[in-house]
């Protein structure tokens, strides 16, 4: 087990041997969860924007929001 220190900005440095073993690269995203008294970091399969891509495709809610936005721009909202 290795000992690491949290910086004043709340940052952790993952030791090189662990980064190499798990192929951790700059810019990667991690999911963070608490399990009992442990903080668990899991490499995310996608970044936050990629996770949203196509999420609302084909949903009526998005069409409603687009129509409402167009009405606001036209100044006819609530008419």
Short mmCIF file of the C-alpha atoms (twelve columns), coordinates in Angstrom:
data_MODEL
# 
_entry.id   MODEL 
# 
loop_
_atom_site.group_PDB 
_atom_site.id 
_atom_site.type_symbol 
_atom_site.label_atom_id 
_atom_site.label_alt_id 
_atom_site.label_comp_id 
_atom_site.label_asym_id 
_atom_site.label_seq_id 
_atom_site.Cartn_x 
_atom_site.Cartn_y 
_atom_site.Cartn_z 
_atom_site.pdbx_PDB_model_num 
ATOM 1  C CA . UNK A 1  0.000   0.000  0.000   1 
ATOM 2  C CA . UNK A 2  1.269   3.474  -0.892  1 
ATOM 3  C CA . UNK A 3  0.688   6.645  1.094   1 
ATOM 4  C CA . UNK A 4  -0.380  9.788  -0.771  1 
ATOM 5  C CA . UNK A 5  -1.257  13.279 0.415   1 
ATOM 6  C CA . UNK A 6  -4.197  15.523 -0.527  1 
ATOM 7  C CA . UNK A 7  -3.094  18.967 -1.776  1 
ATOM 8  C CA . UNK A 8  -4.574  22.255 -0.550  1 
ATOM 9  C CA . UNK A 9  -6.768  22.166 -3.681  1 
ATOM 10 C CA . UNK A 10 -8.125  18.702 -2.821  1 
ATOM 11 C CA . UNK A 11 -6.047  16.993 -5.488  1 
ATOM 12 C CA . UNK A 12 -4.462  13.555 -5.260  1 
ATOM 13 C CA . UNK A 13 -1.467  12.290 -7.212  1 
ATOM 14 C CA . UNK A 14 -1.858  8.703  -8.329  1 
ATOM 15 C CA . UNK A 15 1.558   7.011  -8.030  1 
ATOM 16 C CA . UNK A 16 3.289   6.217  -11.349 1 
ATOM 17 C CA . UNK A 17 3.227   2.444  -10.816 1 
ATOM 18 C CA . UNK A 18 -0.558  2.500  -10.352 1 
ATOM 19 C CA . UNK A 19 -1.073  4.856  -13.326 1 
ATOM 20 C CA . UNK A 20 0.964   2.489  -15.492 1 
ATOM 21 C CA . UNK A 21 -0.816  -0.629 -14.243 1 
ATOM 22 C CA . UNK A 22 -4.266  0.816  -14.994 1 
ATOM 23 C CA . UNK A 23 -3.242  2.868  -18.052 1 
ATOM 24 C CA . UNK A 24 -4.311  6.160  -16.431 1 
ATOM 25 C CA . UNK A 25 -3.652  9.069  -18.800 1 
ATOM 26 C CA . UNK A 26 -4.013  12.854 -18.482 1 
ATOM 27 C CA . UNK A 27 -7.554  14.026 -19.183 1 
ATOM 28 C CA . UNK A 28 -9.235  10.765 -18.197 1 
ATOM 29 C CA . UNK A 29 -12.469 10.937 -16.210 1 
ATOM 30 C CA . UNK A 30 -13.262 8.839  -13.165 1 
ATOM 31 C CA . UNK A 31 -16.505 7.965  -11.452 1 
ATOM 32 C CA . UNK A 32 -16.256 8.480  -7.683  1 
ATOM 33 C CA . UNK A 33 -18.343 6.627  -5.147  1 
ATOM 34 C CA . UNK A 34 -18.272 5.867  -1.446  1 
ATOM 35 C CA . UNK A 35 -18.491 2.239  -0.350  1 
ATOM 36 C CA . UNK A 36 -18.677 1.912  3.399   1 
ATOM 37 C CA . UNK A 37 -15.661 3.985  4.533   1 
ATOM 38 C CA . UNK A 38 -13.781 3.735  1.222   1 
ATOM 39 C CA . UNK A 39 -13.511 6.184  -1.678  1 
ATOM 40 C CA . UNK A 40 -13.615 4.196  -4.929  1 
ATOM 41 C CA . UNK A 41 -12.368 5.639  -8.243  1 
ATOM 42 C CA . UNK A 42 -13.434 3.830  -11.415 1 
ATOM 43 C CA . UNK A 43 -12.281 4.943  -14.869 1 
ATOM 44 C CA . UNK A 44 -15.306 6.284  -16.752 1 
ATOM 45 C CA . UNK A 45 -15.998 4.736  -20.135 1 
ATOM 46 C CA . UNK A 46 -17.013 8.178  -21.477 1 
ATOM 47 C CA . UNK A 47 -16.562 11.822 -20.530 1 
ATOM 48 C CA . UNK A 48 -19.524 13.929 -19.364 1 
ATOM 49 C CA . UNK A 49 -20.374 15.327 -22.806 1 
ATOM 50 C CA . UNK A 50 -20.156 11.963 -24.536 1 
ATOM 51 C CA . UNK A 51 -22.541 10.536 -21.940 1 
ATOM 52 C CA . UNK A 52 -25.197 13.080 -22.954 1 
ATOM 53 C CA . UNK A 53 -24.801 12.660 -26.720 1 
ATOM 54 C CA . UNK A 54 -28.028 11.321 -28.202 1 
ATOM 55 C CA . UNK A 55 -29.679 11.033 -24.805 1 
ATOM 56 C CA . UNK A 56 -32.762 13.038 -25.809 1 
ATOM 57 C CA . UNK A 57 -33.031 11.765 -29.364 1 
ATOM 58 C CA . UNK A 58 -36.608 11.109 -30.361 1 
ATOM 59 C CA . UNK A 59 -38.088 12.306 -27.071 1 
ATOM 60 C CA . UNK A 60 -41.122 14.614 -27.098 1 
ATOM 61 C CA . UNK A 61 -39.727 16.579 -24.158 1 
ATOM 62 C CA . UNK A 62 -36.925 17.951 -26.306 1 
ATOM 63 C CA . UNK A 63 -39.343 19.037 -29.042 1 
ATOM 64 C CA . UNK A 64 -41.474 20.776 -26.399 1 
ATOM 65 C CA . UNK A 65 -38.412 22.617 -25.062 1 
ATOM 66 C CA . UNK A 66 -37.377 23.662 -28.568 1 
ATOM 67 C CA . UNK A 67 -40.879 24.982 -29.320 1 
ATOM 68 C CA . UNK A 68 -41.008 26.837 -26.003 1 
ATOM 69 C CA . UNK A 69 -37.602 28.391 -26.685 1 
ATOM 70 C CA . UNK A 70 -38.682 29.489 -30.185 1 
ATOM 71 C CA . UNK A 71 -41.807 31.097 -28.672 1 
ATOM 72 C CA . UNK A 72 -39.678 32.966 -26.121 1 
ATOM 73 C CA . UNK A 73 -37.434 34.289 -28.883 1 
ATOM 74 C CA . UNK A 74 -40.477 35.366 -30.916 1 
ATOM 75 C CA . UNK A 75 -41.973 37.046 -27.847 1 
ATOM 76 C CA . UNK A 76 -45.120 34.937 -27.913 1 
ATOM 77 C CA . UNK A 77 -44.522 32.878 -24.769 1 
ATOM 78 C CA . UNK A 78 -47.648 32.473 -22.667 1 
ATOM 79 C CA . UNK A 79 -49.924 33.916 -25.392 1 
# 
